């Protein structure tokens, strides 16, 4: 599977994602500068974390105007797989490829810490290698991760099983204290209705190298590589 | 505008020029001869520090030091202070401190991979101090998180002397191929001088001179503080590294203190050439700026490059891609002069050497402070032993200098880069170098109370303690950068402290064979006649030997032996125990025996390399008891211990809470106990078997029948809910 990783001028997790898809998973990967207008030969696009345009305004509000985003939207519309991680999720929301909006974290500070995240739906190209109810340890690192959708959209997200990851405690229970940023319905990650666009606030690429203490993020990439099949190299 | 050249200095300038300087020239000298740029009070002392060693690739003199880390790669690192700006405007002061040290690193052609910081504030009981603390943390987070360089460690101490003089020292480490280190020298007569980065504005004018004087009314000086733009910093970082790859850059230098004047004259000085700059071509944020303002501005995120003639277009293409200004503003000349033009009119021309190497060097008078004998005296008879050792330990764990820093480091992205093997909270941070597969450890440390009580031992202990931090994760120390924060050097007691601190540091460096490759001096940390305690900060870097792995902090499993390595003396002077429990900051700090320290360090490191040790914790502030508590509550393991302590003829409180040097707590699985014992005996290192890991409490039976017994939960609560947590906010457990 050929990955394309979009590089905005303020992206800072692009190299980390590249390291996972190439060194750890051996997949061909192209870095795509945000001024590009096409995504030739790419099977899956990653919008990495970072501060795409400094994010002095709302996170992702400027990045969505980058030329590459038109290509990403077209790619998604044709059914291409798109993952937005952290700032990438914020950009997807700003670009209208995913519903909702982001507010400042409940505690008003940036938080970098491991969180427990529960898998809610394994019937997607992003979660096929996980089991429903599985509790993952994935780190977060953001100041605006407080996901919001109104009641109507939330009903829709639930009904269409678009909520893929929720913050939980170590046992998998949903708990206000285990929700690090105040996100509505403990939402940590969602997909679109057609299940080919994923937004996730925690960083799976930071939980991929065994050397760094955990590999709960790896099955997410493996789910993609197998495109929903059962290629699960690491349990 | 003020030009704080002394009358004597002005005379010296006139002699060097053979005429009176015009206003602009006078401003150039004022900035370049400031303490901040010239190190005029410190130079004589700095020359005595050891700066050479087998692994040193670049010692002091460039933007940062560089050491060989194997595989054709070097680590490039430096610590720098941003103290004055952080008092005046704490968020921006701290943020631009991070931005400034990052530029020093990528100026060398190295990609920054880790940041650490060392912070000092007055007690948090004061709302102003809390404001400074929270804003500084927020500013560091704001810059570092955005630019995407992980803040992997640091230290914070609180003390009354920092109430109007907070210290913000930031350390950055980058890596580069040894063959590709960039230099900051201008050369090649006729080569273009190129300005890149952000436009020049009026912020930060006279920053260097501001940082070279004691502070009065902070609010009046707010305009001297720069404003940081980490997004621009990020683009500048990427653009510079990319532009270096074109091979068209001869030299580059960031515009830090004293901005364009400092960058141009230092580049010319290093290349032994002249530089001619047309000030009219410098990109600006606002109209109507005088040449003096343009040259002295400390607007952030700017660099000066010297390119090969004909290489301009390649370089311009890179900076255009990153949306940054890139303008030829001058050229390298053979005149040896810094010449400033405005259009075709010369507005200033002075020899580069006059600005740089001819700057004055002062041997300022030194004398011990009047109070020195008084604060060094301490009669232990006046110190009552604790009623409850458990309560004492709990109080210490919750005290400002020993409690958990989690609230702070949760705000720093310490994981970006996916190299952080051991992050904040460990004895030292450890990152993996993807390019070589090796592990680099780094730490910052300094105890200013020790330095106040005895500058010589205080300085020496800062070095020894930093080395112990590295050894506690299994790394061998290789080199250090020093951040020297002191009061007003025109006071004899400050120069006395400075001289002795450096003597102690230098001796420890020689004995432990750790050279100093870079550093920073910050004087005039004094507000309203109140100076800081002498605060040398040691930022030390170590390497885990090939094939080895770093050792994580904390007890690992139950049933392992707990061993105290080293000797405990009756030393309570300068301890946290004395300060927190008995409200006294006095006495003689613990003695450091250099040979003993080197022997203990070598013995523990070789035992770690042999694979016998599962946890290594150095005994530092809070002594043995706090070291044991830290091992017990360190997540994710959380294992207690059942121990027995026989203090012999040492007071029990001194044994538990005293801060005797050259000691480690280690754990060893039963099967390696005999080997470890034989190894320590052969090395002549004293050790004591304290007991075994296990249980859910730290239980220590003490020699006199008393005992210390605290559950892991109690210790964790005390440690986590110390005064750093803002009121009304609880950490999720």
Interface residues (C-beta under 8 A of the other chain):
Chain A: X9 X10 X11 X12 X13 X15 X16 X19 X20 X23 X33 X49 X50 X51 X53 X54 X55 X56 X107 X109 X110 X111 X112 X113 X139 X141 X143 X177 X178 X180 X203 X205 X206 X208 X209 X211 X212
Chain B: X138 X141 X145 X146 X147 X148 X229 X230 X231 X232 X234 X235 X238 X321 X322 X323 X409 X410 X411 X412 X413 X414 X415 X416 X417 X418 X419 X420 X421 X432 X434 X729 X732 X733
